[in-house]
Amino acid sequence: MKQSGAVHLVASPRPLMRVLVDNGTPRGVGAALTDHIVEEARAHGWDTLRNGELLDAAEAAGFDVFVTTLHRRPPPRRRPSRQPMVL
């Protein structure tokens, strides 16, 4: 039997997200995100930055998501394309 020239496409894995966790986030949260690249703010020397400054640093470094435990986040800025997403 002759095989057809069909191509079987295999779905590529999900792209990893680069996640920054702030100093107040319990370490278990980052450890639970095994499918992503998780980095702590203190590992970048950002442990003295305030949230607005930390968010700016995370954006400049190319993070996709910023996880924080603070209830009072800096007010949103008028930049709709702002990265990273704050959780």
MOBELHU-V904025 format. One line per field, one symbol per residue. psi: psi as a letter, one per 20 degrees, with the letter a starting at -180 (. if undefined). Layout:
psi->???
This chain:
psi->ppqrkqpopppqqqqqqoppprhipqhhghhimhjropqqhhhjkjiiqrgghgggggghikqhqopqiphnrqqqrlnhjpqrpp.
